């Protein structure tokens, strides 16, 4: 990999509240793993609904599944974007 090639996954996001009940996270089946943190999760309208955060690793630090988790931004992200737009 040369750092110039963009990788992406397509698929459905799922509510991961049952897996992580203390917050509002999304789950997407994607095998990108390490290095994808901070990348956007977008809906079919192109709206960013979350940012890649973490996956599941084994005891050696290698990806243990294709689960990629994201925090759900929703209203908080909209408030930030609206504030930035007000400043411009």
VENQUI-V411362 format. One record per pair of residues at least 4 apart in sequence whose C-alpha atoms are under 6 Angstrom apart, sorted by sequence separation. I is the first residue (numbers start at 1). GAP is how many residues later the second one is. D is the distance in whole Angstrom. If there is no record, write none. Layout:
[[I GAP D] [I GAP D]]
//
This chain:
[[17 4 5] [42 4 5] [43 4 6] [57 4 5] [58 4 5] [73 4 5] [42 5 5] [57 5 5] [42 6 4] [57 6 4] [58 6 5] [17 7 6] [41 7 6] [42 7 5] [56 7 6] [57 7 5] [41 8 6] [56 8 5] [16 9 5] [41 9 5] [16 10 5] [40 10 6] [41 10 6] [15 11 5] [16 11 6] [40 11 4] [14 12 6] [39 12 5] [55 12 6] [14 13 5] [38 13 5] [39 13 5] [55 13 5] [13 14 5] [38 14 5] [54 14 6] [55 14 6] [13 15 5] [37 15 5] [54 15 5] [37 16 5] [53 16 6] [53 17 5] [52 18 5] [51 19 5] [50 20 6] [9 21 6] [50 21 6] [50 22 5] [50 23 5] [49 24 6] [49 25 6] [31 35 5] [30 36 5] [29 37 5] [29 38 5] [30 38 6] [28 39 6] [28 40 5] [27 41 6] [27 42 5] [26 43 6] [26 44 5] [25 45 5] [25 46 4] [25 47 5] [24 48 6]]
//
